[in-house]
Structure formats: structure tokens, C-alpha cells
Amino acid sequence: MTWLVAVVLASASSVNPLVQLSGSIEALVKQVSPTVVQVVVTAYTTVDQGNRAQADLVMGRQRSIGSGVIIDAGGYIVTNGHVVDGARAIQVVIPGEKAGRGRTVDAKIVGIAREIDLALLKVDVTGLPALPLAAPGSVRQGELVFAFGSPEGLRDSVTMGVVSATDRQPDPDAPMVYIQTDTPINHGNSGGPLVNVKGELVGINTFILSNSGGSEGLGFAIPSSLVALAYPKLRQFGHLHRGEMGMVLQTLTPKLAAGLALARDAGVIVADVVAGGAAERAGIQIGDVLVSVDGQPIDNVLPLAMRLFTSNGDERVSIGVVRGERAFTTDVAVVARTNDLDRLTDLLDPETSAVPELGISRHRHHGRNRAAAAGAARAGGRHRRRARAAGRRRRRRAVDRRRHSFGQRRPRRDARGASCAHGRRARAQSDRPADRAERTAAVPHVRCELIAHVSRTVECVV
């Protein structure tokens, strides 16, 4: 019996722990990858033509790539709001059974919550694998996490890191909180999942802080608790409507407290109060320090902002207030936000308010359609002939100006100041009428190509 125990212990100790770790990661990736999709967005944006005065006048088609994660087997996909903002067409690449293969399907936007940068998409495919959400508050600093997505358009990629911090606020007065991770995240990872070792969604990769434009170990993800809050509302209403109390808040810092001669150096200070708002009616004044929400102590804006996110309106929140040496509690009504821009889109009916797509058709000017155009001009009557004649005169003047700009270029000179032979030949060839006319006709053609076919795989933010 002793010999058997020794053999078992020896065999157990012979297993390489790195091999076990690698096998566990492989199993995790195999489990999660089918739930991660690539989001391909086509939108029209201004194209920089090198002329700042005309940059906003030229529109071009831009193709951007992001990531998303399936959270419902019925075809619902969560991604970042900035990934699909302004999209004219959205396609989703769903992973196939074999690595590197997938099927591309059209997707539509169900809802966007711009304030928290989340969007919900829907594809007409059912029976999809869905990624479960981690329990709220289960993320711990230092735990292993994995980022899935399409960095730089490279679909089905995964990287590994740790949770650097939970409840991170890049701006102390911002209402949003993020999970900070050193997992390598790059452009194209936006909207992809951040997953723990259990294969649960702990966050949606959103942006990075970087001086180089690439990953420097400062990535930020929207917590899964916020995803769980937003998903049902986006699915039902299309937007995440939040409440308001009618006051502007600022996180109280030691420097701010010293400058205002306050006894406390932690909490939330009221910077402004909306006249006639719920906060003013509850007796809150500018300069008050808020120290608790529903009996829970607070030292920044985040808890109160999250309370407003979870509110459906027509509720009351108990707030602890310190004013000078006086401390008291007051109930503030939470009302529906009146300046919510997302509510305006609720008034639009896509079936009745949609405007048909506008497009530009480009045709080559040759003998056949020139003759057809002339025939149409003759059949159009005297006024139409006069209009076309005036148009031809304007075009001839434009052609003359272009000929001057293209045909009168100075020849290149060598170091001695003499004209180069190549420059003389180039000028002689450029002065030929056929060449000048060919280049002149090509100018608008090239411009149309630039406008119609500018295609970049970029994302503003990761």
C-alpha cells in the first residue's frame, strides 16, 4: 500500500504545472471564442483632402472594425456605442466550427446608450452560444483575465493579463467607472469581452490610455454589472433613460476642501443647483457636501450616479448632507431626465420617417453618351438649349484654366541652374493638346474615385 501511494504521488508530481495552465487556457479559449464576433461598420465621414477649408465638404465611405460578444442565444450582441455610431451598414462575422472561418450576416442596432458607450445589436440567427455574465462585485484585483476580439482587424484573437484595478475612474468627476487591466488591447478590440478564468464576462473592452497609440498596459473595460443593467432596457426601449435630481456635483478633494475651508476632505460637493429642480425643493444648496446615499457612505460621485442609472424615475433617494457644522438627511425625488437627447430618437418611426438613400452615379464621357446628351438638348426646347450652351461655356472656361495649370509647369533644373532634359521633354509632352485634354477630363474622375472608394480600417478609440 505504501508503494502504491508513493507511485501515485510521483506521477502527480511529474505533471508540469505549466502544461496544466496551458491546457486550462486552451479549454477556456475554446469555450469563449464562439461567442465573440467581429463587427464591420460602414459609415460616411469627412475625408481629409489636405485642404482644411474644404475638408468638411468632402464625404467618403469609411470602413471600421470592432468586436462584440453574444449575450443571448436569440442573436443579441453587445458592443461599444462608438463602434456603431453613425453606421450606414453593419455586418457581423460569427465564428465557424473551424478556426479562421466564419459566416457574415447583417445586423441592426436595437439600442445605444451613448452615456455609457454601450450598444445592442441583433442578427437574425438563433441558437447561438452566449457568454454568461459574472456576478456583480465578483471581480478582484490581481485575478487573471483574457481579452477577446479583433485587434487591428485580426479576427479571433486573445490576450491575457490581470485586473489592475476595479472601480477605476479616469476622471474623478465622471459618472462612469471601469475595470482597469494590463491585458494588451488595441484598435479593433472595442466592444470585445474581458473574461475571467471561469469563462464569464467581467467587462466590455472600451478604450486605452496611451502615448504611442498602441497598448501600454492601460486598458479599460465597462463592468459586467453595468452591462446587466443596460441590456434589458436597451432591448425593451432602445435607450438607457436615466433620472436626475437637478444638481451638479463634484468630487471633494483635499485641495478643494482646503481652498473652501471645509472641515471634511472627502465626499461630494454640490457645485450648482437647478432652479426649481428636485434638489432645490429638497433643501439642498450650493456648497453642501453629500456624504451618503440611501444610508451608504460615499466619497465620490460614482455611487450617486449609479443610483440614477438604476432608477426608473418617480423614486426618492435619501441623501446625507453636511452644511457647515450641521448634518442632516433629506429625501430627493428622482425625476425623468428632461435633456436626454436619446429620447428624441424615440419620436422617430423608421417605417414612416426614413429617407431613401442618396447616391451619386459616375459615368465616363464618350462619344455615345455625348451624342445622346446632344439629342436630349435639341429635344428640350429653346430654354434648355440656352442653359446647356451656357453650361458648355462655363466648362470651356474651366478647361482653359486647367490647361494653364497643367501645361505651363516650369521644367526642373539641375544643380547648375540649367533646365533638365527630362523636364524639357516632360513639358513638351504635356503641351500636346491630346494629353492636356486627357488630363483635364481625368481630374473629376480621380476626385470621384477618392470620394467613393476611400476605405480605412480605423477606430477612433479602442
Buried (B, 14 or more C-beta within 10 A) or exposed (E): EEEEEEEEEEEEEEEEEEEEEEEEBEEBBEBBBBBBBBBBBBBBBEBEBEEEEEEEEBBBBBBBBBBBBBBBEBBBBBBBBBBBBEBEEBBBBBBEEEEEEBEEBEBEBBBBBBBBBBBBBBBEBEEBBBBEBBEEEBBEEEBBBBBBBBBBBEBBBBBBBBBBBBBBBEEEBBBBBBBBBBBBBBBBBBBBBBBBEEBBBBBBBBBBEBEEEBBBBBBBBBBBBBBBBBBEBBBEBBBBBBBBBBBEBBBBBEEEBEEEEBEEBBBBBBEEBBEEBBBBEBEBEEEBBBBBBEEEEBBBBBBBBBBBBEBEBEBBBEBBBBBEEEEEEBEBBBBBBEEBEBBEEEEEEEEEEEEEEEEEEEEEEEEEEEEEEEEEBEEEEEEEEEEBEEEEEEEEEEBEEBBEEBBEEEBEEEEEEEEEEEBEEBBEEBBEEEEBEEBBEEBEEEEEEEBBEBEEBEBEEB
